[in-house]
Amino acid sequence: MNTLLNFVYLLLVTILTIYGDILLKDATKYTGIKSITYIVGGLIMYLFVGLGFYQMYKSLEFSTAGIIYSVLCILGFAISGLLFFNEKITFYEGIGIILAIISVILMSRFAN
């Protein structure tokens, strides 16, 4: 499978994961059917995440996909927290995000 297509799957899986988590976080604000609707939406997103991983793993290395996915999720969750939930990033969290990005660069430079 084309490497570019694998990374498109990886990006799509990351976006669906973040969106699913946003739905699950929003579900905690409500009760009853509205909460259940958000929970079901989050679970549906995770179904598509699983299918996306299945496609990626056909030709992308497990460790590479996992590390890149993790870093993209960290960035996506941090940005989503800032934008949608008015959360703040502490100094140490910022350092952690920078180190995560450095780890992806190192992994890609020294991968087989």
Secondary structure as UniProt FT lines:
FT   HELIX           3..27
FT   TURN            28..29
FT   HELIX           32..57
FT   TURN            58..59
FT   HELIX           62..85
FT   HELIX           91..110
//
